[in-house]
């Protein structure tokens, strides 16, 4: 399968776009698929909004136990 290239564009009101394709894209037939991006909910968060709702252990930054570290590193 040939490499694919992703190009993100903004579709203006005129519904016309001009795209400069990467030089690594070979000449010849290609399929162009337009997929609208999902809009995410917009909300504002301020510093301290979760105060009193989150607890962080005193040993949060402590090294992991050897057996757990071995699982992450795949050496067991």
N, CA, C and O atoms as CSV, one atom per row, in Angstrom:
chain,resi,resn,atom,element,x,y,z
A,1,UNK,N,N,0.854,-1.178,0.000
A,1,UNK,CA,C,0.000,0.000,0.000
A,1,UNK,C,C,0.899,1.240,0.000
A,1,UNK,O,O,1.801,1.344,0.831
A,2,UNK,N,N,0.666,2.178,-0.919
A,2,UNK,CA,C,1.491,3.389,-0.963
A,2,UNK,C,C,1.225,4.261,0.256
A,2,UNK,O,O,0.159,4.165,0.865
A,3,UNK,N,N,2.183,5.112,0.619
A,3,UNK,CA,C,1.988,5.979,1.781
A,3,UNK,C,C,0.847,6.959,1.538
A,3,UNK,O,O,0.624,7.405,0.413
A,4,UNK,N,N,0.139,7.282,2.592
A,4,UNK,CA,C,-0.938,8.268,2.476
A,4,UNK,C,C,-0.460,9.586,3.067
A,4,UNK,O,O,0.495,9.624,3.842
A,5,UNK,N,N,-1.128,10.650,2.697
A,5,UNK,CA,C,-0.784,11.983,3.175
A,5,UNK,C,C,-2.053,12.638,3.700
A,5,UNK,O,O,-3.119,12.553,3.090
A,6,UNK,N,N,-1.915,13.281,4.825
A,6,UNK,CA,C,-3.056,13.974,5.411
A,6,UNK,C,C,-2.815,15.470,5.295
A,6,UNK,O,O,-1.759,15.968,5.686
A,7,UNK,N,N,-3.786,16.178,4.762
A,7,UNK,CA,C,-3.721,17.625,4.617
A,7,UNK,C,C,-4.968,18.191,5.275
A,7,UNK,O,O,-6.086,17.846,4.892
A,8,UNK,N,N,-4.784,19.050,6.253
A,8,UNK,CA,C,-5.916,19.666,6.940
A,8,UNK,C,C,-6.165,21.031,6.311
A,8,UNK,O,O,-5.245,21.837,6.173
A,9,UNK,N,N,-7.402,21.283,5.935
A,9,UNK,CA,C,-7.755,22.554,5.287
A,9,UNK,C,C,-8.951,23.175,5.997
A,9,UNK,O,O,-9.693,22.496,6.707
A,10,UNK,N,N,-9.122,24.464,5.793
A,10,UNK,CA,C,-10.298,25.170,6.280
A,10,UNK,C,C,-11.191,25.425,5.073
A,10,UNK,O,O,-10.748,26.041,4.104
A,11,UNK,N,N,-12.418,24.974,5.109
A,11,UNK,CA,C,-13.332,25.150,3.979
A,11,UNK,C,C,-14.021,26.509,4.123
A,11,UNK,O,O,-14.791,26.722,5.059
A,12,UNK,N,N,-13.745,27.412,3.206
A,12,UNK,CA,C,-14.355,28.742,3.275
A,12,UNK,C,C,-15.798,28.732,2.768
A,12,UNK,O,O,-16.273,27.720,2.253
A,13,UNK,N,N,-16.477,29.844,2.915
A,13,UNK,CA,C,-17.871,29.958,2.487
A,13,UNK,C,C,-18.020,29.686,0.992
A,13,UNK,O,O,-19.063,29.201,0.555
A,14,UNK,N,N,-16.988,29.994,0.201
A,14,UNK,CA,C,-17.054,29.768,-1.247
A,14,UNK,C,C,-16.993,28.285,-1.605
A,14,UNK,O,O,-17.284,27.903,-2.738
A,15,UNK,N,N,-16.611,27.447,-0.630
A,15,UNK,CA,C,-16.480,25.996,-0.810
A,15,UNK,C,C,-15.414,25.643,-1.844
A,15,UNK,O,O,-15.469,24.577,-2.456
A,16,UNK,N,N,-14.435,26.546,-2.041
A,16,UNK,CA,C,-13.345,26.292,-2.970
A,16,UNK,C,C,-12.048,26.282,-2.178
A,16,UNK,O,O,-11.809,27.167,-1.356
A,17,UNK,N,N,-11.208,25.278,-2.425
A,17,UNK,CA,C,-9.913,25.207,-1.749
A,17,UNK,C,C,-8.815,24.930,-2.778
A,17,UNK,O,O,-9.054,24.308,-3.813
A,18,UNK,N,N,-7.625,25.398,-2.471
A,18,UNK,CA,C,-6.448,25.114,-3.279
A,18,UNK,C,C,-5.431,24.483,-2.340
A,18,UNK,O,O,-5.131,25.038,-1.283
A,19,UNK,N,N,-4.904,23.332,-2.719
A,19,UNK,CA,C,-4.010,22.586,-1.842
A,19,UNK,C,C,-2.671,22.386,-2.532
A,19,UNK,O,O,-2.622,21.926,-3.673
A,20,UNK,N,N,-1.578,22.730,-1.846
A,20,UNK,CA,C,-0.238,22.399,-2.314
A,20,UNK,C,C,0.109,21.048,-1.718
A,20,UNK,O,O,0.286,20.925,-0.506
A,21,UNK,N,N,0.206,20.041,-2.560
A,21,UNK,CA,C,0.488,18.679,-2.103
A,21,UNK,C,C,1.978,18.497,-1.848
A,21,UNK,O,O,2.802,19.150,-2.488
A,22,UNK,N,N,2.328,17.611,-0.914
A,22,UNK,CA,C,3.742,17.342,-0.645
A,22,UNK,C,C,4.431,16.771,-1.880
A,22,UNK,O,O,3.817,16.023,-2.641
A,23,UNK,N,N,5.697,17.117,-2.084
A,23,UNK,CA,C,6.452,16.622,-3.240
A,23,UNK,C,C,6.666,15.111,-3.168
A,23,UNK,O,O,6.929,14.472,-4.187
A,24,UNK,N,N,6.554,14.541,-1.978
A,24,UNK,CA,C,6.749,13.095,-1.820
A,24,UNK,C,C,5.557,12.299,-2.326
A,24,UNK,O,O,5.645,11.080,-2.472
A,25,UNK,N,N,4.451,12.965,-2.594
A,25,UNK,CA,C,3.268,12.287,-3.113
A,25,UNK,C,C,3.484,11.999,-4.597
A,25,UNK,O,O,3.709,12.928,-5.372
A,26,UNK,N,N,3.422,10.736,-5.007
A,26,UNK,CA,C,3.696,10.415,-6.415
A,26,UNK,C,C,2.596,10.933,-7.339
A,26,UNK,O,O,1.440,11.081,-6.943
A,27,UNK,N,N,2.992,11.201,-8.576
A,27,UNK,CA,C,2.018,11.614,-9.587
A,27,UNK,C,C,1.140,10.425,-9.947
A,27,UNK,O,O,1.548,9.272,-9.806
A,28,UNK,N,N,-0.060,10.715,-10.410
A,28,UNK,CA,C,-0.948,9.656,-10.850
A,28,UNK,C,C,-2.279,9.734,-10.143
A,28,UNK,O,O,-2.544,10.673,-9.392
A,29,UNK,N,N,-3.119,8.738,-10.385
A,29,UNK,CA,C,-4.452,8.730,-9.786
A,29,UNK,C,C,-4.378,8.726,-8.255
A,29,UNK,O,O,-3.478,8.133,-7.661
A,30,UNK,N,N,-5.328,9.390,-7.647
A,30,UNK,CA,C,-5.413,9.431,-6.188
A,30,UNK,C,C,-6.865,9.634,-5.793
A,30,UNK,O,O,-7.677,10.122,-6.580
A,31,UNK,N,N,-7.172,9.261,-4.592
A,31,UNK,CA,C,-8.524,9.451,-4.055
A,31,UNK,C,C,-8.477,10.577,-3.036
A,31,UNK,O,O,-7.621,10.581,-2.151
A,32,UNK,N,N,-9.382,11.523,-3.154
A,32,UNK,CA,C,-9.478,12.633,-2.202
A,32,UNK,C,C,-10.759,12.439,-1.408
A,32,UNK,O,O,-11.841,12.320,-1.984
A,33,UNK,N,N,-10.638,12.406,-0.092
A,33,UNK,CA,C,-11.785,12.213,0.786
A,33,UNK,C,C,-11.873,13.416,1.710
A,33,UNK,O,O,-10.900,13.752,2.386
A,34,UNK,N,N,-13.017,14.061,1.747
A,34,UNK,CA,C,-13.228,15.208,2.629
A,34,UNK,C,C,-14.005,14.713,3.839
A,34,UNK,O,O,-15.117,14.202,3.705
A,35,UNK,N,N,-13.414,14.866,5.025
A,35,UNK,CA,C,-14.044,14.422,6.262
A,35,UNK,C,C,-14.136,15.622,7.209
A,35,UNK,O,O,-13.110,16.081,7.712
A,36,UNK,N,N,-15.329,16.131,7.459
A,36,UNK,CA,C,-15.444,17.261,8.383
A,36,UNK,C,C,-14.957,16.862,9.778
A,36,UNK,O,O,-15.253,15.768,10.260
A,37,UNK,N,N,-14.214,17.757,10.413
A,37,UNK,CA,C,-13.745,17.489,11.772
A,37,UNK,C,C,-14.890,17.663,12.748
A,37,UNK,O,O,-15.760,18.518,12.577
A,38,UNK,N,N,-14.867,16.825,13.781
A,38,UNK,CA,C,-15.870,16.940,14.831
A,38,UNK,C,C,-15.565,18.178,15.673
A,38,UNK,O,O,-14.414,18.421,16.034
A,39,UNK,N,N,-16.557,18.926,15.969
A,39,UNK,CA,C,-16.369,20.087,16.836
A,39,UNK,C,C,-16.493,19.632,18.279
A,39,UNK,O,O,-17.417,18.905,18.644
A,40,UNK,N,N,-15.563,20.066,19.076
A,40,UNK,CA,C,-15.600,19.701,20.489
A,40,UNK,C,C,-16.322,20.775,21.277
A,40,UNK,O,O,-16.350,21.942,20.887
A,41,UNK,N,N,-16.895,20.369,22.375
A,41,UNK,CA,C,-17.600,21.329,23.228
A,41,UNK,C,C,-16.602,22.351,23.762
A,41,UNK,O,O,-15.518,21.992,24.221
A,42,UNK,N,N,-16.966,23.584,23.699
A,42,UNK,CA,C,-16.111,24.658,24.198
A,42,UNK,C,C,-16.549,25.028,25.607
A,42,UNK,O,O,-17.716,25.329,25.856
A,43,UNK,N,N,-15.604,24.999,26.503
A,43,UNK,CA,C,-15.898,25.439,27.856
A,43,UNK,C,C,-14.634,26.013,28.444
A,43,UNK,O,O,-13.528,25.657,28.035
A,44,UNK,N,N,-14.793,26.884,29.384
A,44,UNK,CA,C,-13.614,27.495,29.995
A,44,UNK,C,C,-13.362,26.872,31.359
A,44,UNK,O,O,-14.289,26.535,32.096
A,45,UNK,N,N,-12.111,26.735,31.663
A,45,UNK,CA,C,-11.708,26.181,32.947
A,45,UNK,C,C,-10.776,27.188,33.587
A,45,UNK,O,O,-9.898,27.745,32.928
A,46,UNK,N,N,-10.963,27.410,34.828
A,46,UNK,CA,C,-10.085,28.310,35.552
A,46,UNK,C,C,-9.223,27.542,36.528
A,46,UNK,O,O,-9.544,26.416,36.909
A,47,UNK,N,N,-8.133,28.156,36.927
A,47,UNK,CA,C,-7.245,27.530,37.897
A,47,UNK,C,C,-8.001,27.283,39.197
A,47,UNK,O,O,-8.714,28.161,39.683
A,48,UNK,N,N,-7.844,26.095,39.755
A,48,UNK,CA,C,-8.464,25.771,41.035
A,48,UNK,C,C,-9.892,25.284,40.958
A,48,UNK,O,O,-10.533,25.096,41.992
A,49,UNK,N,N,-10.411,25.073,39.753
A,49,UNK,CA,C,-11.805,24.635,39.641
A,49,UNK,C,C,-12.043,23.277,40.287
A,49,UNK,O,O,-13.147,22.998,40.753
A,50,UNK,N,N,-11.007,22.423,40.319
A,50,UNK,CA,C,-11.157,21.093,40.908
A,50,UNK,C,C,-10.624,21.014,42.329
A,50,UNK,O,O,-10.468,19.924,42.879
A,51,UNK,N,N,-10.349,22.149,42.913
A,51,UNK,CA,C,-9.827,22.153,44.278
A,51,UNK,C,C,-10.793,21.426,45.203
A,51,UNK,O,O,-11.997,21.682,45.188
A,52,UNK,N,N,-10.249,20.514,46.009
A,52,UNK,CA,C,-11.072,19.744,46.930
A,52,UNK,C,C,-11.671,18.489,46.321
A,52,UNK,O,O,-12.252,17.680,47.043
A,53,UNK,N,N,-11.545,18.303,45.007
A,53,UNK,CA,C,-12.101,17.132,44.332
A,53,UNK,C,C,-11.027,16.124,43.941
A,53,UNK,O,O,-11.337,14.979,43.613
A,54,UNK,N,N,-9.775,16.543,43.974
A,54,UNK,CA,C,-8.668,15.705,43.531
A,54,UNK,C,C,-7.683,15.545,44.676
A,54,UNK,O,O,-7.400,16.500,45.400
A,55,UNK,N,N,-7.151,14.313,44.840
A,55,UNK,CA,C,-6.166,14.047,45.874
A,55,UNK,C,C,-4.954,13.403,45.224
A,55,UNK,O,O,-5.093,12.463,44.442
A,56,UNK,N,N,-3.766,13.902,45.542
A,56,UNK,CA,C,-2.527,13.342,45.009
A,56,UNK,C,C,-1.713,12.823,46.182
A,56,UNK,O,O,-1.467,13.541,47.151
A,57,UNK,N,N,-1.300,11.568,46.081
A,57,UNK,CA,C,-0.540,10.918,47.135
A,57,UNK,C,C,0.790,11.625,47.370
A,57,UNK,O,O,1.365,12.205,46.449
A,58,UNK,N,N,1.273,11.573,48.607
A,58,UNK,CA,C,2.560,12.179,48.948
A,58,UNK,C,C,3.703,11.521,48.179
A,58,UNK,O,O,4.701,12.180,47.887
A,59,UNK,N,N,3.580,10.232,47.845
A,59,UNK,CA,C,4.655,9.533,47.150
A,59,UNK,C,C,4.436,9.477,45.628
A,59,UNK,O,O,4.939,8.575,44.958
A,60,UNK,N,N,3.686,10.441,45.095
A,60,UNK,CA,C,3.380,10.472,43.669
A,60,UNK,C,C,4.635,10.416,42.806
A,60,UNK,O,O,4.655,9.726,41.787
A,61,UNK,N,N,5.678,11.135,43.204
A,61,UNK,CA,C,6.909,11.202,42.420
A,61,UNK,C,C,7.923,10.129,42.796
A,61,UNK,O,O,9.029,10.114,42.256
A,62,UNK,N,N,7.569,9.243,43.702
A,62,UNK,CA,C,8.512,8.197,44.136
A,62,UNK,C,C,8.746,7.200,43.008
A,62,UNK,O,O,7.863,6.997,42.174
A,63,UNK,N,N,9.930,6.570,42.968
A,63,UNK,CA,C,10.195,5.561,41.934
A,63,UNK,C,C,9.208,4.395,42.039
A,63,UNK,O,O,8.730,4.064,43.124
A,64,UNK,N,N,8.915,3.784,40.893
A,64,UNK,CA,C,8.014,2.639,40.873
A,64,UNK,C,C,8.701,1.428,41.485
A,64,UNK,O,O,9.922,1.303,41.396
A,65,UNK,N,N,7.934,0.530,42.107
A,65,UNK,CA,C,8.519,-0.714,42.601
A,65,UNK,C,C,9.119,-1.504,41.434
A,65,UNK,O,O,8.629,-1.414,40.308
A,66,UNK,N,N,10.185,-2.283,41.699
A,66,UNK,CA,C,10.894,-3.012,40.650
A,66,UNK,C,C,9.978,-3.909,39.834
A,66,UNK,O,O,10.108,-3.962,38.611
A,67,UNK,N,N,9.043,-4.628,40.487
A,67,UNK,CA,C,8.176,-5.545,39.743
A,67,UNK,C,C,7.221,-4.799,38.812
A,67,UNK,O,O,6.911,-5.294,37.728
A,68,UNK,N,N,6.754,-3.627,39.212
A,68,UNK,CA,C,5.871,-2.844,38.347
A,68,UNK,C,C,6.676,-2.216,37.217
A,68,UNK,O,O,6.214,-2.179,36.076
A,69,UNK,N,N,7.853,-1.731,37.513
A,69,UNK,CA,C,8.716,-1.159,36.492
A,69,UNK,C,C,9.074,-2.218,35.443
A,69,UNK,O,O,9.131,-1.913,34.252
A,70,UNK,N,N,9.312,-3.452,35.875
A,70,UNK,CA,C,9.622,-4.540,34.941
A,70,UNK,C,C,8.451,-4.797,33.993
A,70,UNK,O,O,8.668,-5.087,32.816
A,71,UNK,N,N,7.216,-4.697,34.484
A,71,UNK,CA,C,6.049,-4.864,33.614
A,71,UNK,C,C,6.003,-3.788,32.531
A,71,UNK,O,O,5.708,-4.083,31.373
A,72,UNK,N,N,6.295,-2.534,32.907
A,72,UNK,CA,C,6.277,-1.439,31.935
A,72,UNK,C,C,7.388,-1.611,30.908
A,72,UNK,O,O,7.191,-1.315,29.730
A,73,UNK,N,N,8.542,-2.081,31.337
A,73,UNK,CA,C,9.680,-2.212,30.439
A,73,UNK,C,C,9.655,-3.527,29.669
A,73,UNK,O,O,10.460,-3.723,28.759
A,74,UNK,N,N,8.740,-4.430,30.022
A,74,UNK,CA,C,8.624,-5.694,29.327
A,74,UNK,C,C,9.782,-6.639,29.613
A,74,UNK,O,O,10.087,-7.509,28.798
A,75,UNK,N,N,10.423,-6.478,30.751
A,75,UNK,CA,C,11.581,-7.321,31.058
A,75,UNK,C,C,11.219,-8.491,31.966
A,75,UNK,O,O,12.103,-9.155,32.506
A,76,UNK,N,N,9.924,-8.745,32.136
A,76,UNK,CA,C,9.507,-9.902,32.939
A,76,UNK,C,C,8.879,-10.920,32.047
A,76,UNK,O,O,8.455,-11.975,32.516
